[in-house]
Amino acid sequence: MTHRLRSERNEAAWQRLLVILNQLHQSSVFLREAVLLDRSAAVVTIREALERLRSVTTVEQLAQRLPGEIGRLGFRRSLVSRVTDGVWVARYAFVDRDDELAELLVQAGSEEPSRLTTQLLETELVRRRRPMIVRDPQKNPRMHQKLKVATNTRCYVAAPVISGDHVIGFLHADEYLGGSAMDEFSRDLLGMFAEGVGHAIERTAFYERLQAIRGQLHDYSRGVNDLIDEFVSANVELHSTASEGAEPVSPRPARVLDPGFSAAPAASPLTRRELEILRHMASGATNAQIANRLVLSEGTVKSHVKHILRKLGAANRAQAVAHYHVLVQQGR
């Protein structure tokens, strides 16, 4: 009887143990699934952040937006730094609901730019070109001293921003997901984002260069058009003069720029064409109206107006018109 009771108790205990083990297994499965879901969501968040950065047209604007985007990844605090010729300078920061601390972080990391030597932990970011996690930085003598005091961080992650073959900046972050400890996943998360940022910077810098080239080509094209317009205008006047000498025609009155002002005063720095355009400016005509009257392109008129202002030392059209009236008095 005693043996049977003992056997039944053992069997009941085993059954309870099996139930507990099954519950633990299910909990482990649920936990792994939750972690996978969190990590999948984090990857999606990175993709969305990089997609938002595609609308930025300058590298400076992109750098300004990086701290906020790191915050959207789940980090409460972040710091974006630039690396130039081996010197590390903090540029922008984000601290959730604490703009003053963000400014303090930038100040601490930029007042005295730090040269990347073996005395600094961040030298490893340049050497290894991989993200890292720094545990217990307050006891680490290689941590940036001013940032150590300003952040009072207990653990942080950092990643290099690479463009081409060079490390051009750093991303730092801590206090992931409302204060949870930094781990390998948060390190890798920031590293993936930093890699995408490097590509975004390359694309944006290329776009800026294309825009600059486009502007230069536009200015060159406009200059060529102005030169052609000037040549055509001068050629028309030359042919008109030649025609008058070759075939008798009725005398034509001389064209005057203003009553009593039939030629440019000797002291005037302006050409006849510029004086003619200045006369129309004095009458209140717009560039488009002047172009229509003189059969020129509006771009040519704008170029002439620019030359007129420069030659007369005028800051605007009103001052140029005032100079014109002085020239009229001189020509009377």
C-alpha positions as a Markdown table, in Angstrom:
| # | Residue | x | y | z |
|---|---|---|---|---|
| 1 | Met | 0.0 | 0.0 | 0.0 |
| 2 | Thr | 2.8 | 2.4 | 0.9 |
| 3 | His | 4.7 | 1.5 | -2.2 |
| 4 | Arg | 1.7 | 2.1 | -4.4 |
| 5 | Leu | 1.0 | 5.5 | -2.8 |
| 6 | Arg | 4.6 | 6.5 | -3.3 |
| 7 | Ser | 4.5 | 5.4 | -6.9 |
| 8 | Glu | 1.3 | 7.5 | -7.5 |
| 9 | Arg | 2.9 | 10.5 | -5.9 |
| 10 | Asn | 6.0 | 10.2 | -8.1 |
| 11 | Glu | 3.9 | 9.8 | -11.2 |
| 12 | Ala | 1.9 | 13.0 | -10.2 |
| 13 | Ala | 5.2 | 14.9 | -9.6 |
| 14 | Trp | 6.5 | 13.8 | -13.0 |
| 15 | Gln | 3.3 | 15.0 | -14.6 |
| 16 | Arg | 3.5 | 18.4 | -12.9 |
| 17 | Leu | 7.2 | 18.6 | -13.9 |
| 18 | Leu | 6.2 | 17.8 | -17.5 |
| 19 | Val | 3.6 | 20.5 | -17.5 |
| 20 | Ile | 6.1 | 23.0 | -16.1 |
| 21 | Leu | 8.6 | 22.0 | -18.8 |
| 22 | Asn | 6.0 | 22.4 | -21.5 |
| 23 | Gln | 5.1 | 25.8 | -20.2 |
| 24 | Leu | 8.7 | 26.9 | -20.1 |
| 25 | His | 9.2 | 25.6 | -23.7 |
| 26 | Gln | 6.1 | 27.5 | -24.9 |
| 27 | Ser | 7.3 | 30.6 | -23.0 |
| 28 | Ser | 10.7 | 30.3 | -24.7 |
| 29 | Val | 9.1 | 30.0 | -28.1 |
| 30 | Phe | 6.9 | 33.0 | -27.5 |
| 31 | Leu | 10.0 | 35.0 | -26.3 |
| 32 | Arg | 11.9 | 34.1 | -29.4 |
| 33 | Glu | 9.0 | 35.1 | -31.6 |
| 34 | Ala | 8.7 | 38.4 | -29.7 |
| 35 | Val | 12.4 | 39.1 | -30.1 |
| 36 | Leu | 12.2 | 38.3 | -33.9 |
| 37 | Leu | 9.2 | 40.5 | -34.2 |
| 38 | Asp | 11.0 | 43.3 | -32.4 |
| 39 | Arg | 14.0 | 42.9 | -34.6 |
| 40 | Ser | 12.0 | 42.7 | -37.8 |
| 41 | Ala | 10.2 | 45.9 | -36.8 |
| 42 | Ala | 13.6 | 47.6 | -36.1 |
| 43 | Val | 14.8 | 46.7 | -39.5 |
| 44 | Val | 11.6 | 48.2 | -41.0 |
| 45 | Thr | 12.2 | 51.3 | -38.9 |
| 46 | Ile | 15.7 | 51.6 | -40.3 |
| 47 | Arg | 14.4 | 51.3 | -43.8 |
| 48 | Glu | 11.8 | 54.0 | -43.2 |
| 49 | Ala | 14.3 | 56.3 | -41.6 |
| 50 | Leu | 16.7 | 56.0 | -44.6 |
| 51 | Glu | 13.7 | 56.5 | -47.0 |
| 52 | Arg | 12.9 | 59.8 | -45.2 |
| 53 | Leu | 16.5 | 61.0 | -45.7 |
| 54 | Arg | 16.2 | 60.5 | -49.4 |
| 55 | Ser | 14.3 | 63.8 | -49.6 |
| 56 | Val | 17.2 | 65.8 | -48.2 |
| 57 | Thr | 19.2 | 67.7 | -50.8 |
| 58 | Thr | 22.3 | 68.7 | -48.9 |
| 59 | Val | 24.8 | 66.8 | -46.7 |
| 60 | Glu | 24.4 | 69.4 | -43.9 |
| 61 | Gln | 20.7 | 69.0 | -43.8 |
| 62 | Leu | 21.1 | 65.3 | -43.7 |
| 63 | Ala | 23.5 | 65.5 | -40.7 |
| 64 | Gln | 21.1 | 67.7 | -38.9 |
| 65 | Arg | 18.3 | 65.2 | -39.2 |
| 66 | Leu | 20.3 | 62.1 | -38.1 |
| 67 | Pro | 19.9 | 62.5 | -34.3 |
| 68 | Gly | 16.1 | 62.6 | -34.6 |
| 69 | Glu | 16.1 | 59.6 | -36.8 |
| 70 | Ile | 18.2 | 57.7 | -34.4 |
| 71 | Gly | 15.7 | 58.6 | -31.7 |
| 72 | Arg | 13.0 | 57.0 | -33.9 |
| 73 | Leu | 14.9 | 53.8 | -33.8 |
| 74 | Gly | 14.3 | 53.7 | -30.0 |
| 75 | Phe | 17.4 | 55.4 | -28.5 |
| 76 | Arg | 16.6 | 58.1 | -26.0 |
| 77 | Arg | 19.9 | 59.9 | -26.6 |
| 78 | Ser | 22.1 | 60.2 | -29.7 |
| 79 | Leu | 25.1 | 62.2 | -30.9 |
| 80 | Val | 26.3 | 62.8 | -34.4 |
| 81 | Ser | 29.9 | 63.7 | -35.0 |
| 82 | Arg | 32.2 | 64.5 | -37.9 |
| 83 | Val | 35.7 | 63.1 | -38.4 |
| 84 | Thr | 38.1 | 65.3 | -40.5 |
| 85 | Asp | 41.8 | 64.6 | -40.8 |
| 86 | Gly | 41.8 | 62.5 | -37.7 |
| 87 | Val | 39.9 | 65.0 | -35.6 |
| 88 | Trp | 36.6 | 64.1 | -33.9 |
| 89 | Val | 34.1 | 67.0 | -33.5 |
| 90 | Ala | 30.5 | 66.7 | -32.2 |
| 91 | Arg | 27.9 | 68.3 | -34.5 |
| 92 | Tyr | 24.3 | 67.5 | -33.5 |
| 93 | Ala | 22.6 | 65.7 | -30.7 |
| 94 | Phe | 19.1 | 64.4 | -29.6 |
| 95 | Val | 17.9 | 63.9 | -26.1 |
| 96 | Asp | 14.3 | 62.9 | -25.6 |
| 97 | Arg | 12.4 | 65.8 | -24.1 |
| 98 | Asp | 15.6 | 67.6 | -23.0 |
| 99 | Asp | 16.9 | 70.1 | -25.6 |
| 100 | Glu | 19.2 | 71.7 | -23.1 |
| 101 | Leu | 21.1 | 68.5 | -22.5 |
| 102 | Ala | 21.3 | 67.9 | -26.2 |
| 103 | Glu | 23.0 | 71.3 | -26.6 |
| 104 | Leu | 25.3 | 70.5 | -23.7 |
| 105 | Leu | 26.4 | 67.3 | -25.4 |
| 106 | Val | 27.3 | 69.1 | -28.6 |
| 107 | Gln | 29.2 | 71.7 | -26.6 |
| 108 | Ala | 31.1 | 69.1 | -24.6 |
| 109 | Gly | 32.1 | 67.3 | -27.8 |
| 110 | Ser | 33.0 | 70.4 | -29.9 |
| 111 | Glu | 34.6 | 73.0 | -27.7 |
| 112 | Glu | 37.9 | 71.2 | -27.8 |
| 113 | Pro | 38.0 | 68.9 | -30.8 |
| 114 | Ser | 39.7 | 65.6 | -30.0 |
| 115 | Arg | 42.4 | 64.0 | -32.1 |
| 116 | Leu | 41.8 | 60.3 | -32.6 |
| 117 | Thr | 44.7 | 58.6 | -30.9 |
| 118 | Thr | 45.0 | 55.4 | -29.0 |
| 119 | Gln | 44.0 | 57.2 | -25.9 |
| 120 | Leu | 40.4 | 57.4 | -27.2 |
| 121 | Leu | 38.0 | 54.5 | -27.5 |
| 122 | Glu | 36.6 | 55.8 | -30.7 |
| 123 | Thr | 39.9 | 55.2 | -32.4 |
| 124 | Glu | 38.7 | 51.5 | -32.6 |
| 125 | Leu | 35.8 | 52.6 | -34.8 |
| 126 | Val | 38.2 | 54.0 | -37.3 |
| 127 | Arg | 40.6 | 51.0 | -37.1 |
| 128 | Arg | 38.0 | 48.2 | -37.1 |
| 129 | Arg | 35.2 | 50.0 | -39.1 |
| 130 | Arg | 32.6 | 48.1 | -37.1 |
| 131 | Pro | 30.1 | 49.2 | -34.4 |
| 132 | Met | 31.0 | 48.6 | -30.8 |
| 133 | Ile | 29.3 | 48.5 | -27.4 |
| 134 | Val | 31.0 | 50.1 | -24.4 |
| 135 | Arg | 30.1 | 48.8 | -21.0 |
| 136 | Asp | 30.8 | 50.8 | -17.8 |
| 137 | Pro | 32.4 | 53.7 | -19.7 |
| 138 | Gln | 32.6 | 55.8 | -16.4 |
| 139 | Lys | 35.5 | 53.6 | -15.3 |
| 140 | Asn | 37.2 | 53.6 | -18.7 |
| 141 | Pro | 40.1 | 56.0 | -18.9 |
| 142 | Arg | 39.9 | 56.0 | -22.8 |
| 143 | Met | 36.4 | 57.6 | -22.9 |
| 144 | His | 36.1 | 61.3 | -23.9 |
| 145 | Gln | 36.3 | 63.0 | -20.6 |
| 146 | Lys | 33.9 | 65.9 | -21.2 |
| 147 | Leu | 31.3 | 63.6 | -22.8 |
| 148 | Lys | 31.7 | 61.2 | -19.8 |
| 149 | Val | 30.7 | 64.0 | -17.4 |
| 150 | Ala | 28.0 | 65.4 | -19.6 |
| 151 | Thr | 26.2 | 62.1 | -20.4 |
| 152 | Asn | 26.9 | 60.2 | -17.2 |
| 153 | Thr | 26.2 | 57.2 | -19.4 |
| 154 | Arg | 26.5 | 53.6 | -18.0 |
| 155 | Cys | 26.6 | 51.9 | -21.4 |
| 156 | Tyr | 26.5 | 53.1 | -24.9 |
| 157 | Val | 26.8 | 51.9 | -28.5 |
| 158 | Ala | 28.8 | 53.6 | -31.3 |
| 159 | Ala | 29.1 | 53.1 | -35.1 |
| 160 | Pro | 31.3 | 54.6 | -37.8 |
| 161 | Val | 29.9 | 56.4 | -40.8 |
| 162 | Ile | 31.9 | 55.3 | -43.8 |
| 163 | Ser | 31.9 | 57.1 | -47.2 |
| 164 | Gly | 34.1 | 55.6 | -49.9 |
| 165 | Asp | 37.2 | 54.4 | -48.1 |
| 166 | His | 37.1 | 56.9 | -45.3 |
| 167 | Val | 35.4 | 57.1 | -41.9 |
| 168 | Ile | 33.8 | 60.5 | -42.0 |
| 169 | Gly | 31.8 | 60.5 | -38.8 |
| 170 | Phe | 30.4 | 58.7 | -35.8 |
| 171 | Leu | 27.0 | 57.8 | -34.4 |
| 172 | His | 26.6 | 57.4 | -30.6 |
| 173 | Ala | 23.5 | 56.3 | -28.8 |
| 174 | Asp | 22.3 | 55.0 | -25.4 |
| 175 | Glu | 19.3 | 54.3 | -23.3 |
| 176 | Tyr | 17.6 | 52.0 | -25.8 |
| 177 | Leu | 13.8 | 51.4 | -25.5 |
| 178 | Gly | 13.1 | 53.5 | -22.4 |
| 179 | Gly | 16.1 | 52.7 | -20.3 |
| 180 | Ser | 16.8 | 49.0 | -21.1 |
| 181 | Ala | 20.5 | 48.0 | -21.2 |
| 182 | Met | 22.6 | 48.3 | -24.3 |
| 183 | Asp | 23.2 | 44.9 | -25.9 |
| 184 | Glu | 24.6 | 43.3 | -29.1 |
| 185 | Phe | 21.3 | 43.9 | -30.9 |
| 186 | Ser | 21.3 | 47.6 | -30.1 |
| 187 | Arg | 24.9 | 47.8 | -31.3 |
| 188 | Asp | 24.1 | 46.0 | -34.6 |
| 189 | Leu | 20.9 | 48.1 | -35.0 |
| 190 | Leu | 22.9 | 51.4 | -34.9 |
| 191 | Gly | 25.6 | 49.8 | -37.1 |
| 192 | Met | 23.0 | 48.9 | -39.8 |
| 193 | Phe | 21.7 | 52.5 | -39.7 |
| 194 | Ala | 25.2 | 54.0 | -39.9 |
| 195 | Glu | 25.9 | 51.9 | -43.0 |
| 196 | Gly | 22.8 | 53.2 | -44.7 |
| 197 | Val | 23.7 | 56.7 | -43.7 |
| 198 | Gly | 27.1 | 56.4 | -45.4 |
| 199 | His | 25.4 | 55.5 | -48.7 |
| 200 | Ala | 22.9 | 58.3 | -48.2 |
| 201 | Ile | 25.7 | 60.8 | -47.7 |
| 202 | Glu | 27.5 | 59.6 | -50.8 |
| 203 | Arg | 24.3 | 60.0 | -52.8 |
| 204 | Thr | 23.5 | 63.5 | -51.4 |
| 205 | Ala | 27.0 | 64.7 | -52.0 |
| 206 | Phe | 26.8 | 63.5 | -55.6 |
| 207 | Tyr | 23.5 | 65.3 | -56.0 |
| 208 | Glu | 25.0 | 68.5 | -54.6 |
| 209 | Arg | 27.9 | 68.3 | -57.1 |
| 210 | Leu | 25.5 | 67.7 | -60.0 |
| 211 | Gln | 23.5 | 70.8 | -58.9 |
| 212 | Ala | 26.6 | 72.9 | -58.9 |
| 213 | Ile | 27.6 | 71.7 | -62.3 |
| 214 | Arg | 24.1 | 72.3 | -63.6 |
| 215 | Gly | 24.3 | 75.9 | -62.3 |
| 216 | Gln | 27.7 | 76.5 | -63.9 |
| 217 | Leu | 26.4 | 75.1 | -67.3 |
| 218 | His | 23.3 | 77.3 | -67.0 |
| 219 | Asp | 25.5 | 80.4 | -66.4 |
| 220 | Tyr | 27.7 | 79.4 | -69.3 |
| 221 | Ser | 24.7 | 78.8 | -71.6 |
| 222 | Arg | 23.2 | 82.2 | -70.7 |
| 223 | Gly | 26.5 | 83.9 | -71.4 |
| 224 | Val | 26.7 | 82.3 | -74.8 |
| 225 | Asn | 23.1 | 83.4 | -75.6 |
| 226 | Asp | 23.9 | 86.9 | -74.5 |
| 227 | Leu | 27.0 | 87.0 | -76.7 |
| 228 | Ile | 25.0 | 85.7 | -79.7 |
| 229 | Asp | 22.3 | 88.3 | -79.1 |
| 230 | Glu | 24.9 | 91.1 | -78.9 |
| 231 | Phe | 26.5 | 89.8 | -82.1 |
| 232 | Val | 23.2 | 89.6 | -84.0 |
| 233 | Ser | 22.2 | 93.1 | -82.7 |
| 234 | Ala | 25.5 | 94.6 | -83.8 |
| 235 | Asn | 25.3 | 92.8 | -87.2 |
| 236 | Val | 21.8 | 94.2 | -87.8 |
| 237 | Glu | 23.0 | 97.7 | -87.2 |
| 238 | Leu | 26.0 | 97.2 | -89.4 |
| 239 | His | 23.9 | 96.0 | -92.3 |
| 240 | Ser | 21.5 | 98.8 | -91.8 |
| 241 | Thr | 24.3 | 101.4 | -92.1 |
| 242 | Ala | 25.8 | 99.6 | -95.2 |
| 243 | Ser | 22.4 | 99.6 | -96.9 |
| 244 | Glu | 22.0 | 103.3 | -96.3 |
| 245 | Gly | 25.4 | 104.0 | -98.0 |
| 246 | Ala | 24.7 | 101.7 | -101.0 |
| 247 | Glu | 21.3 | 102.9 | -101.9 |
| 248 | Pro | 19.9 | 106.4 | -101.7 |
| 249 | Val | 17.2 | 106.6 | -99.1 |
| 250 | Ser | 15.3 | 109.4 | -97.4 |
| 251 | Pro | 17.3 | 110.9 | -94.6 |
| 252 | Arg | 16.3 | 109.5 | -91.2 |
| 253 | Pro | 16.4 | 111.5 | -88.0 |
| 254 | Ala | 19.1 | 110.4 | -85.6 |
| 255 | Arg | 17.9 | 108.1 | -82.9 |
| 256 | Val | 18.2 | 109.9 | -79.5 |
| 257 | Leu | 18.2 | 108.4 | -76.1 |
| 258 | Asp | 16.4 | 111.3 | -74.5 |
| 259 | Pro | 15.3 | 114.8 | -75.5 |
| 260 | Gly | 18.6 | 116.7 | -75.8 |
| 261 | Phe | 20.6 | 113.5 | -75.2 |
| 262 | Ser | 21.6 | 112.1 | -78.6 |
| 263 | Ala | 24.9 | 110.4 | -77.7 |
| 264 | Ala | 26.7 | 109.0 | -74.7 |
| 265 | Pro | 28.6 | 111.6 | -72.8 |
| 266 | Ala | 32.4 | 111.1 | -73.0 |
| 267 | Ala | 32.5 | 110.3 | -69.3 |
| 268 | Ser | 29.8 | 107.6 | -69.4 |
| 269 | Pro | 31.1 | 104.1 | -68.9 |
| 270 | Leu | 28.1 | 102.6 | -70.7 |
| 271 | Thr | 27.9 | 101.3 | -74.2 |
| 272 | Arg | 25.2 | 102.6 | -76.6 |
| 273 | Arg | 23.1 | 99.5 | -76.0 |
| 274 | Glu | 23.4 | 99.8 | -72.3 |
| 275 | Leu | 22.3 | 103.5 | -72.5 |
| 276 | Glu | 19.4 | 102.5 | -74.6 |
| 277 | Ile | 18.3 | 99.9 | -72.1 |
| 278 | Leu | 18.9 | 102.4 | -69.2 |
| 279 | Arg | 16.5 | 104.8 | -71.0 |
| 280 | His | 13.8 | 102.2 | -71.0 |
| 281 | Met | 14.5 | 101.4 | -67.4 |
| 282 | Ala | 14.0 | 105.1 | -66.6 |
| 283 | Ser | 10.6 | 105.0 | -68.4 |
| 284 | Gly | 9.5 | 102.2 | -65.9 |
| 285 | Ala | 9.7 | 99.3 | -68.4 |
| 286 | Thr | 10.3 | 95.8 | -67.1 |
| 287 | Asn | 13.0 | 93.5 | -68.4 |
| 288 | Ala | 10.3 | 91.6 | -70.4 |
| 289 | Gln | 9.0 | 94.9 | -71.9 |
| 290 | Ile | 12.5 | 96.1 | -72.8 |
| 291 | Ala | 13.3 | 92.7 | -74.4 |
| 292 | Asn | 10.1 | 93.0 | -76.5 |
| 293 | Arg | 10.8 | 96.5 | -77.6 |
| 294 | Leu | 14.4 | 95.9 | -78.6 |
| 295 | Val | 13.9 | 92.4 | -80.0 |
| 296 | Leu | 16.2 | 90.8 | -77.5 |
| 297 | Ser | 15.9 | 87.8 | -75.1 |
| 298 | Glu | 14.9 | 88.6 | -71.6 |
| 299 | Gly | 18.1 | 86.9 | -70.4 |
| 300 | Thr | 20.2 | 89.3 | -72.5 |
| 301 | Val | 18.3 | 92.3 | -71.0 |
| 302 | Lys | 19.0 | 90.9 | -67.5 |
| 303 | Ser | 22.7 | 90.6 | -68.3 |
| 304 | His | 22.8 | 94.2 | -69.6 |
| 305 | Val | 21.0 | 95.4 | -66.5 |
| 306 | Lys | 23.5 | 93.6 | -64.3 |
| 307 | His | 26.4 | 95.3 | -66.2 |
| 308 | Ile | 24.7 | 98.7 | -66.0 |
| 309 | Leu | 24.4 | 98.4 | -62.2 |
| 310 | Arg | 28.0 | 97.3 | -61.8 |
| 311 | Lys | 29.4 | 100.0 | -64.1 |
| 312 | Leu | 27.4 | 102.7 | -62.4 |
| 313 | Gly | 28.1 | 101.4 | -58.9 |
| 314 | Ala | 24.3 | 101.2 | -58.3 |
| 315 | Ala | 22.7 | 98.9 | -55.8 |
| 316 | Asn | 19.4 | 98.7 | -57.6 |
| 317 | Arg | 17.4 | 99.9 | -60.6 |
| 318 | Ala | 16.3 | 103.1 | -58.8 |
| 319 | Gln | 19.9 | 104.2 | -58.2 |
| 320 | Ala | 20.7 | 103.4 | -61.9 |
| 321 | Val | 17.8 | 105.6 | -63.1 |
| 322 | Ala | 19.1 | 108.4 | -60.9 |
| 323 | His | 22.5 | 108.1 | -62.6 |
| 324 | Tyr | 20.7 | 108.1 | -65.9 |
| 325 | His | 19.1 | 111.5 | -65.2 |
| 326 | Val | 22.5 | 112.8 | -64.3 |
| 327 | Leu | 23.8 | 111.6 | -67.6 |
| 328 | Val | 20.9 | 113.3 | -69.4 |
| 329 | Gln | 21.8 | 116.6 | -67.8 |
| 330 | Gln | 25.5 | 116.1 | -68.9 |
| 331 | Gly | 24.4 | 115.4 | -72.4 |
| 332 | Arg | 22.3 | 118.5 | -72.8 |
